[in-house]
């Protein structure tokens, strides 16, 4: 695709503005686009809440933006992920949920997603958001109850919606949480990139390393309560980059062991469940060697309580993360239970009371 090219969707047309650079891990192609009426009418589309707001303003010359997402025809993995994302958006519960980035339109024939002979790959037209959580400075948001509550509520609510469909999102990370209106009293956060949504319990070794739950490192499948851990880990990684995951690791052979060692530093009392896989056993044994002869990147990690006190000034957020970071899968709350918990309700109450609460923690 090139700048100025016009694509025609089912509902509207889209003029490509420029490519969008991702976080380096995605296999899809992303483009910024302007949304165009399909005829000479200047009537603003009504299938998006954003467009409804513009229509109410009577400013038909406002440029409405979208993200165009597609894949290279010869990249089978990217095409499968794109089809999986499209199929997920076709679920009514996902399509109507406000916690997921909206899918505006489909460009091309959906049958071509898995047609190896097709010369072009269908495109998804998706809601434009200002930026990602990965690019939002934590120091600028760390005292805001409103922002912290909105992030956590969005990610947990997305897990609840997918759990209702017996699905899990195995690509939770800061770059897949989008935001707009961050400088207002009503910041909006949404989940993006649904190409790695799978049936609950169907995937082993799922999630980015930093967001991977203990039971997944033990060799058990990723399930809906693993999502609760992923939400908490994502927030902690945003607060203190490198505290979980591969950061600091110099040897690709020991990626899992490195990540396991970090979790064991955060949770010194973690006793892994019995493991009958020799590869998994070797990974845990080497993680013990790392613990006994600590590299500096791991030595600097302290127990969770200390890390939370050092990184997070809001006691309600610390309480909620403590509630989500439960090693034992059976004792860890589901996303729905987390949203109903006293800890989340306390955070929501602080956010409801507004900015004046910020001074209480400064």
N, C-alpha and C positions, 0 to 999 in steps of 0.2 A: 504494500500500500504506500501511496505517496501523498504528500500534503496537497490539498485541493481536490483529491479524488472523492466522488460522491458514491455512497453505498445506499441501496434501497432496501429497507426492511418491510415487514408486514404492516407496521403502523405508520412509520415515518422514515425520512431519509436522513443521512448523516454525512457531513462533509469532514473528511480527515483534516485535522489541524497539524498534529505532530506526533511522533512516537513518544511513549511513556517508558521511562527507565524503571525497572522493577528492583527487587532487592538482591538480584543475582541468583536466586534459587528457582525461579519460575521457568517453566518451559513454554509458556504461552507468549503471544505477541500482543502488546497493548498499545492503543492509540487514543489520543484525545480527539474528540470530534464535536462539531456543532450540530444541533438537531434542526432539521429543516422540515417545513410542511411539504406534503407530497404534491400539492398543487399550488396555484397562485394565491390561495386564501392565506391570510395572515392569522387565522384563528389559531390560538395556542392549544396544544394538546391537553386533554383533561385526564389522561391515564396515569399521570404522575402527580403526587402532592406538590412537587416543586412547580410543575407547570400550572397547577391550579392557583398557586400563590401569584405567579406571574400574570395569569389571566385576570386575576382580581385587581392587579395594579394597572391594567390597561396599557402596559408598555410592550407592545407587540414586537418592538425592535430589540428587546433584550436577547442576548445570545444564550441559548440553553445548551449546556455541555453534557456530554456523555463519554463513557469509556467504551471503546470497541475492543473486544477480546477475541482472538482467533489463534490459529496454530499453523505451523508450516505443514504442507500436505504430506511430506515424508516423515514427519515426527509422529509416530503412532501413539506414543505415550501421551503427548500433549493433546492429541485428538481425543483419546479416550477420556482424559481428564476433563476436556471441554464438554464432551457429551455427558459425562457424569454430573458436571455442574448444571448443564441445561436440564437434565432429567430431575435434578434436585429442585431447581426452581419451578418445575412443572407441578410439584406437589402443592396443592392448595394451601396447606398449613405454612409452608415456607414462603410462598408467593405473597401471602397477606401479612406475614410477620414483619414488624417494624425493626427487628434486630438484625435483619440481613439486608445488605445492599440490594436495591431493587433491580430486577431485570426488566428493562424497558421493551426489548424487542429481539426478534431473531432475524438475521440477515442470511438468506440462503436456505437450502433444503436441509432440515435436520437429518434426513436419511443419509446425507453425505458424511456425517460424522465418522461412520465406520465403513465407508465405501472406499476401498483402497484405489479404485480406478478413478475416483472423482478428482478433477484438476483443482478444485477450490474447496476450502474448508468453510463451513458456516461460521458466522460471527455472532457473538452476543453483544447487544447494546445494553450497557449497565449504567446505573446511577453514578453520577460524578460526585465525589466527596473532596474536601479540601486537602487532606493529607492522611498519614497513617500514624498510629501510636508510636511506631518505631522512630518517627521523626519529631515527635512531641517531646520537648525537654521535660524530664521528670521534675527538675528543680523548679520549673515554672508552674507545675501543677500539684506539687506534693502537699500543699496546704489547703487544697480545694476539696471539700467534701462532695461538692456537686460533680466534679469531674471523676473522682475516684468511684463514687457510687454508680455513675453512668457507665463507666468501663466495665465494672464487675457485673452489673445488672445485664448489660448487653450480652456479654459472653456466656453467662449462666443461662440467660433466657434462650439464647440460641441452642444451647445444649438441651434444654427442656423441650423445645419444638422438635428437634431431631430425635430425641429419645422417644417422643410420642409416635414416631414413625419407625422405631427400632433401628435408628441410624446414629452414627457418631461422626464428628468432624475430626479427621486425623491430621489437620494442618493448622493447629492453633499457634499463633505467634504474633508478636507486636505489629509486624508489617501487614498482617491480615485483619487488623482492626482499624477501621477508617473513622475519621471524624470530620465534622463541619461545625461552624458556629462556635468555635472553642472560646472565643472572647465574649460570649453572651451568657445570660443566666440559664440558657437552655442548650448546652452543647449536645450535639447528636453524635452518637457512636454507632457503627454498624459493622457486621462481620462480612468479610469478602472472601473470594476464592473458595468455592465449594466443590472444587474438582477432586478433592480427596475425602469426600463423604462416602462412608461404606456402612454396610449392615453391622450392627452392634456385635462385637465378638468375633468378627470375621478376619481381622488383621492382626498379625504379629509384628512387633518392632515398629509400631506406628507412632506418629508424632515426631516433630523435630526433637533432637536429643535433649535440649534444655527443658522441654515441656513433657518429656516422657515420664510416666509414672513408675514407681518402684516395681509393681507387679509385671509391667511390660518388660523391664530389664530382666526380670526373673524368667521370662519366656512365656508368660501368660498373655492371652489376647487382650486387645484394647477394648474396654467396655465403657458404658456410660459413666460409671463412677471414676474412670480414668480421666474423663473430661473435667471433672471437678479439680483434680490435681493439676491438669494442664492450665486451667484458668488461673490458679494460684501461682503456678510456676511462671507463667507469662508475665504476671504483674510483678513478681519479685525480680525477674530478669530485666524488666523495664526500670525498676527502681535501682537495681545494682547489676549492671551488665557484667557477665562473666561468672556470676556466682553459681550458675548451673550450666550444663552443656559442655561443649568442646573447647571453649575459650582457654588458651594456654597449652593445649595439647600439641605436642610436636610429632607424635607417632601415630599414623592412621591405623596401625594394627591394634592399638589399645584404646580406640574411641569409647567403646562401651565401658571398659574398666575405669577410664578417666571420669566419665559421667557418674558412674556408680560411686566412686570415691568421693565426689563432691556431695552427693546425697548423704553418704555416710558421715561426712563432716557436719552437715546440717542436722542430721538425726543420728547421733552416736549410738542410740539404743536399737537401731534397726537390726533385726535378726531376719535375714531372708528366709522365705519359705523353702522347704526341701526342693532341690533342683535335680532333675534326672537327665539333664542334657550336659554332655561333657564340655561343649563350647561355652555354655552359660556358666558352668562351674569354674572353668578356667578364667573367665572374665571376672568373676567375683573374687577368685583367689588373687589375681593380680591387683585388684582394687585394694585388697588387704595389704599387699606389699607397698602400694602407693601411700596408704594410710600410715604404715610403719616407717616409711622413709619419705617424708612429705616434700614434694616439689613446692616451690614458693606459691604457685598459683592455687594450690589446694590448701597449703598450710594457712593461708590468709583467710580461709573460710571458717567461720565460727558457728556454733549451734544456732538453730533457727531463731530462738528468742533474742539472742544478741544481734543477729543480723537485722531482725525486724526493728528492734529499738534504735539501731544505728541508721537505718534507711528510711523509716516511716514515722513521721511526727504525729500521725493521727491514731489515737488509741483504738478507735472503732475499726479502722482498717486493719490494724495489727490483730485485733480480736478475731476478725472475720478470716484473715489469712491463716491464723492458727487453727481455726475451725475447719478450713479446707485442706490444709496440709496434714492429712492423716495417713500414716504409712500403711496401716491395715485396710485393705480394700473393703472388707465387710463393715468396718466401722466408719469409713469415710462417707460423708453425706452425698446424696445425689445432688444434681443441680437444683432440682425443685426443692429439696429439703434445705439446701443452703439459702435459697431465696426466702424461705419461710422461717429461717433461724432467727433467734434473738439478736445474733451478731449483725446480720444484714439489716434487720429492722432498726437497730440502733444507728447504723450508718445512714440509712434512708431518712431517719428522723433528723439527724444532723444536717443532711443535705437539704431537707425541706425547710429547715429554719433559716437557711441562707448564709450569705457571706460573713455575717457577724460572728459566726462560730469559728472562723479561721483564727481570730485573735486569741482564742482560748488555748491554742497549742503552740503559739509563737513564743 
